[in-house]
Amino acid sequence: MDDAAFERLLAAAEPSLQPILLVAYDTGMRLREVLGLTWSQVDMKAGVVKLAAQDTKTEEPRTVFLTSGVQEALASLPRYLKSDSVFTNPETGKAWNDIRKMFRRVLKAAGLTAIWFHDVRRSFVTNARRRGVPESVVMKMSGHRTRSVFDRFNIVEEDDLREAVKRIEAGRANGASGSRQEIDKVAEDESRSSKAPPA
């Protein structure tokens, strides 16, 4: 799922589902981790979520750093006196435990097919890698403990291969001693020029 598809999904979502989708897409947290999120785990001042070992599938503690968009979404949520849950069903006053029907309604409204909630988390992994975040860091962010599982999430498409060739050519153009920053800049300039409209 790319950014355009996610924006369609988000726009079609009910208000109570929108922040759930955003947290999953921007942080790579698992659905169970998102729905089970409590305010005591959230440090808005530091912009992080602290997950204890018992809160994660891998049974390893993890610190999740929040994007500015997620921080804004969380700050706008109402808080309930009798519940520490971040995402609360307004009809029951309790934490959401099943959003499958709501998610299917949103997919239909957005005109999207063959998408599961798990794909939102998978998109985080792929998008982060495409934006230059080292894979070891992405694994740490998403809580993937093994490389084999991570590789199933990390989708490589033809555009990625095409970009890889640009980086290789950029490296040759800069010489063997060219820095990673210089190589990235050349590749970025080539990509920008290829998308520019004809004069």
C-alpha positions in Angstrom: 0.0 0.0 0.0 1.5 3.3 -1.1 0.8 6.8 0.4 -1.9 7.5 -2.1 -3.8 4.3 -1.3 -3.4 4.9 2.4 -4.8 8.5 2.1 -7.8 7.1 0.4 -8.2 4.6 3.2 -7.8 7.2 5.9 -10.3 9.6 4.2 -12.9 6.9 4.0 -12.4 5.7 7.6 -14.8 6.5 10.5 -13.4 9.0 13.0 -12.7 6.4 15.6 -10.7 4.2 13.1 -8.6 7.0 11.6 -6.1 7.3 14.5 -5.8 3.5 14.7 -4.9 3.3 11.0 -2.4 6.2 11.3 -0.6 4.8 14.2 -0.2 1.4 12.4 0.9 3.0 9.2 3.4 5.5 10.7 4.9 3.2 13.4 4.7 -0.3 12.1 3.1 -1.5 15.3 1.1 -4.7 15.2 -2.7 -4.5 15.5 -2.7 -6.1 18.9 -0.1 -3.6 20.1 -2.2 -0.7 18.7 -5.5 -1.8 20.1 -4.0 -2.6 23.5 -2.2 0.8 23.7 -2.7 2.6 27.0 -2.0 6.1 28.0 0.5 4.9 30.6 2.6 3.6 27.7 2.5 6.9 25.9 5.0 9.7 26.7 3.7 12.6 24.7 6.5 14.9 25.9 9.2 12.5 24.6 7.1 11.5 21.6 7.4 7.8 22.3 5.5 4.7 23.2 7.1 2.3 25.6 6.1 -1.3 25.0 7.0 -3.8 27.8 8.0 -7.4 26.9 4.5 -8.7 27.7 3.0 -6.2 25.3 4.8 -7.5 22.2 4.6 -10.6 20.1 8.3 -11.3 20.4 8.2 -10.8 24.1 10.9 -8.2 23.9 10.5 -4.6 25.1 10.4 -1.9 22.4 10.5 1.9 22.2 8.3 3.2 19.4 9.1 6.7 18.2 6.1 8.7 17.0 5.8 10.9 14.0 4.4 14.4 14.4 1.2 13.3 12.7 0.7 10.5 15.2 1.4 12.8 18.1 -1.2 15.2 16.9 -3.8 12.4 16.4 -3.2 11.1 19.9 -3.4 14.5 21.4 -6.8 15.1 19.9 -8.3 11.9 21.3 -10.7 12.0 24.3 -9.7 10.4 27.5 -12.1 8.3 29.6 -12.0 8.4 33.4 -12.7 4.7 33.8 -10.3 3.5 31.0 -6.6 3.9 30.4 -7.0 2.7 26.8 -6.0 5.0 24.1 -8.4 3.7 21.5 -11.8 3.4 23.1 -15.1 2.3 21.5 -17.3 5.3 22.1 -20.4 3.0 22.4 -19.0 0.8 25.1 -16.4 3.0 26.8 -14.0 0.1 26.5 -11.0 -0.7 24.4 -11.6 -1.9 20.9 -10.9 -5.6 20.6 -12.2 -6.3 17.1 -12.2 -3.8 14.2 -12.5 -6.3 11.3 -16.0 -5.3 10.2 -15.2 -1.6 10.5 -12.1 -2.1 8.4 -14.0 -4.0 5.7 -16.5 -1.2 5.5 -13.7 1.3 5.0 -12.1 -0.7 2.3 -15.4 -0.9 0.4 -15.9 2.9 0.8 -12.4 3.6 -0.4 -12.7 1.3 -3.4 -9.8 -0.9 -2.3 -9.6 -4.6 -2.5 -7.3 -7.5 -1.4 -6.0 -5.5 1.5 -5.8 -6.7 5.1 -5.0 -4.7 8.2 -1.6 -6.5 8.3 -0.8 -4.8 5.0 -0.8 -1.4 6.8 2.1 -2.6 9.0 3.8 -4.2 6.0 3.6 -0.9 4.2 5.5 0.8 7.0 8.4 -1.6 6.6 8.5 -1.2 2.8 8.1 2.6 2.9 10.8 3.1 5.5 13.3 1.0 3.6 12.5 2.8 0.3 13.1 6.2 2.1 16.6 5.1 3.0 16.2 3.9 6.6 18.8 1.0 7.1 17.1 -2.4 7.3 18.5 -3.1 10.7 16.9 0.0 12.0 13.6 -0.8 10.4 13.6 -4.2 12.0 14.2 -2.5 15.4 11.4 -0.1 14.8 8.9 -2.7 13.7 9.9 -5.3 16.2 11.0 -8.0 13.8 13.3 -10.3 15.5 14.3 -12.6 12.6 15.5 -11.6 9.1 13.3 -14.3 7.5 10.1 -12.7 8.8 11.3 -9.2 8.0 12.0 -10.2 4.4 8.3 -11.3 4.0 7.3 -7.7 4.9 9.9 -5.9 2.9 8.4 -5.8 -0.6 10.8 -5.2 -3.4 9.3 -4.0 -6.7 10.7 -3.1 -10.1 10.9 0.6 -9.2 13.2 -0.4 -6.3 15.5 -2.2 -8.7 15.5 0.7 -11.1 16.5 3.0 -8.3 19.2 0.7 -7.3 20.8 0.9 -10.8 20.6 4.7 -10.5 22.5 4.5 -7.3 25.2 2.3 -8.8 25.6 4.6 -11.7 25.8 7.6 -9.4 28.5 5.8 -7.5 30.5 5.4 -10.6 30.0 9.0 -11.6 31.4 10.1 -8.2 34.3 7.7 -8.1 35.1 5.0 -5.6 35.7 7.6 -2.9 32.4 9.3 -3.3 30.4 9.5 0.0 27.0 7.9 0.5 25.5 11.4 0.8 26.9 12.4 -2.5 25.7 9.3 -4.2 22.2 9.7 -2.8 22.2 13.4 -4.0 23.1 12.4 -7.5 20.5 9.7 -7.6 17.9 12.1 -6.2 18.7 14.7 -8.8 18.5 12.2 -11.6 15.1 11.0 -10.3 13.8 14.6 -10.1 15.0 15.5 -13.6 13.3 12.4 -15.1 10.0 13.4 -13.6 10.2 17.1 -14.7 7.8 18.1 -17.5 9.4 18.9 -20.9 10.2 22.6 -21.4 
